[in-house]
């Protein structure tokens, strides 16, 4: 591993060009994990509230949940995202024009979860915990999500 690779592992982050300025977007850090898990649980609760209508297919139900949850998820993750963005001259994420927000959010998602090595340990942890609680039966979260989608 080169010196640059070592530094990138210790201090990740990606500079992105925006409307005449550059922001550096960092992945979610350990300090954000508790907040993030609280947000995920809030989103899971919201999914449970969105009941399936008798006249809609499973696919239509998933599409409706997705459409309703994207704004909810962004609202609940916005404070975490804003803590992971460094802007020039001490500006805050609230100061950027709205059209610069999508590339920032996209970079944050990629930096935090965009590679298997970033999300696979969490999936493995959940599968292991679920298997223990279900009496040792193997659980595949990926399989469950592929069935839903």
Buried (B, 14 or more C-beta within 10 A) or exposed (E): EEEEEEEEEEEBBBEBEBEEEEBBBBBBEEEBEEBBEEBEEBBEEBBEEBEEEEEEEEEEBBEBBEEBBEEBBEEBBBEBBBBBBBBEEEEEBEEBEEEBBEBBBEBBBBBBEBEEEBEEEEBEEEBEEBBEEEEEEEBEEEEEEEEEE
